[in-house]
Amino acid sequence: MAHILIIDDSSVTRSVLKSTLEELGHRITEAVDGEQGLELAKAQTPDLILLDLLLPGIDGWQVCELFRKMPRVKDVPIIMLTNLKTPVDKLRGWESGADEYIFKTEDLGPLLFVINKWLSPDPDR
């Protein structure tokens, strides 16, 4: 299946996402902050990135902008996964280069749907 990079400072969120996505056959790499996420993406380009916004150090918006400038990562789908629900935050997410903006909930169904959509070979997402 796909290689997914999870960048989130919450160990609980990373653990839940990792176990769920591994059960579906995906290979997971985890980063606890933006700097580590950038380094991991440089070392081994993921197929998809799940990116939290409120990170220590470089925030998720800045990380997304940096990914879009990295030749090996610029076309990798980025899904912002966050608790920030204001229209301004959402707009800022898209302006920074995110492909999707999903709110964190206990129901992973919407997130899994979006992940499958971006990992599908269908160019008409």
C-alpha positions as CSV (number, residue, x, y, z in Angstrom):
1,M,0.0,0.0,0.0
2,A,1.1,3.6,0.6
3,H,3.7,5.3,2.7
4,I,2.0,7.9,4.9
5,L,3.9,10.5,7.0
6,I,2.0,11.6,10.1
7,I,3.2,14.9,11.6
8,D,1.5,15.6,14.9
9,D,2.8,16.5,18.4
10,S,0.1,14.4,20.1
11,S,1.3,10.9,20.8
12,V,-2.3,9.8,21.2
13,T,-3.3,11.1,17.7
14,R,-0.2,9.5,16.1
15,S,-0.9,6.2,17.8
16,V,-4.5,6.0,16.8
17,L,-3.8,7.0,13.2
18,K,-0.8,4.7,12.9
19,S,-2.7,1.6,14.2
20,T,-5.7,2.3,12.0
21,L,-3.7,3.0,8.9
22,E,-1.4,0.0,9.4
23,E,-4.4,-2.3,9.8
24,L,-5.4,-1.1,6.3
25,G,-1.9,-2.1,5.0
26,H,-0.2,1.3,4.9
27,R,3.4,2.0,6.0
28,I,3.6,4.8,8.5
29,T,6.4,7.2,9.4
30,E,5.8,9.5,12.4
31,A,7.2,13.0,13.2
32,V,6.6,14.9,16.4
33,D,7.2,18.3,15.0
34,G,7.6,20.2,11.7
35,E,11.4,20.0,11.6
36,Q,11.4,16.3,12.0
37,G,8.6,15.9,9.4
38,L,10.6,18.0,6.9
39,E,13.7,15.8,7.4
40,L,11.8,12.5,7.2
41,A,10.1,13.7,3.9
42,K,13.5,14.6,2.5
43,A,15.0,11.2,3.4
44,Q,12.1,9.1,2.0
45,T,9.3,10.8,0.0
46,P,5.9,9.7,1.3
47,D,2.8,9.1,-0.8
48,L,0.7,11.2,1.5
49,I,1.2,13.6,4.4
50,L,-1.1,14.0,7.4
51,L,-0.2,17.4,9.0
52,D,-1.3,18.9,12.3
53,L,-1.3,22.7,12.4
54,L,-0.4,23.5,16.0
55,L,3.1,22.1,16.2
56,P,6.0,23.1,18.4
57,G,8.6,25.2,16.5
58,I,7.5,25.6,12.9
59,D,3.7,25.5,12.6
60,G,1.8,23.3,10.2
61,W,1.1,26.2,7.8
62,Q,4.8,27.0,7.5
63,V,5.6,23.3,7.1
64,C,3.1,23.0,4.3
65,E,4.6,26.0,2.5
66,L,8.1,24.5,2.8
67,F,6.8,21.1,1.5
68,R,5.4,22.9,-1.6
69,K,8.9,24.3,-2.3
70,M,10.7,20.9,-2.0
71,P,11.1,19.3,-5.5
72,R,10.6,15.7,-4.2
73,V,7.6,16.5,-2.0
74,K,5.8,19.4,-3.8
75,D,3.2,17.2,-5.5
76,V,2.6,14.9,-2.5
77,P,-1.0,15.2,-1.2
78,I,-1.1,17.0,2.1
79,I,-4.1,16.6,4.4
80,M,-4.3,19.1,7.3
81,L,-5.8,17.4,10.3
82,T,-6.6,19.8,13.0
83,N,-8.9,21.1,15.8
84,L,-8.9,24.6,14.3
85,K,-12.4,25.1,12.8
86,T,-12.6,28.8,11.8
87,P,-13.0,29.7,8.2
88,V,-9.9,31.8,8.4
89,D,-7.8,28.9,9.5
90,K,-9.2,26.7,6.8
91,L,-8.5,29.4,4.1
92,R,-5.0,29.8,5.4
93,G,-4.6,26.0,5.2
94,W,-5.5,26.0,1.5
95,E,-3.4,29.1,0.8
96,S,-0.4,27.4,2.3
97,G,-0.8,24.5,-0.1
98,A,-2.9,21.9,1.6
99,D,-5.0,19.6,-0.6
100,E,-7.6,18.9,2.2
101,Y,-8.5,20.4,5.6
102,I,-10.1,17.9,8.0
103,F,-11.2,18.4,11.6
104,K,-10.0,15.9,14.2
105,T,-12.9,13.8,15.5
106,E,-13.2,10.3,17.0
107,D,-14.9,9.2,13.8
108,L,-12.1,8.4,11.4
109,G,-14.5,7.7,8.5
110,P,-14.2,11.1,6.8
111,L,-10.4,11.1,7.1
112,L,-10.1,7.6,5.7
113,F,-12.4,8.5,2.8
114,V,-10.2,11.5,2.0
115,I,-7.0,9.4,2.3
116,N,-8.4,6.8,-0.1
117,K,-9.5,9.5,-2.5
118,W,-6.0,11.0,-2.7
119,L,-4.3,7.6,-2.9
120,S,-6.5,6.4,-5.7
121,P,-5.1,6.5,-9.2
122,D,-8.2,8.5,-10.4
123,P,-6.9,11.9,-11.6
124,D,-10.4,13.4,-11.3
125,R,-10.4,13.5,-7.5
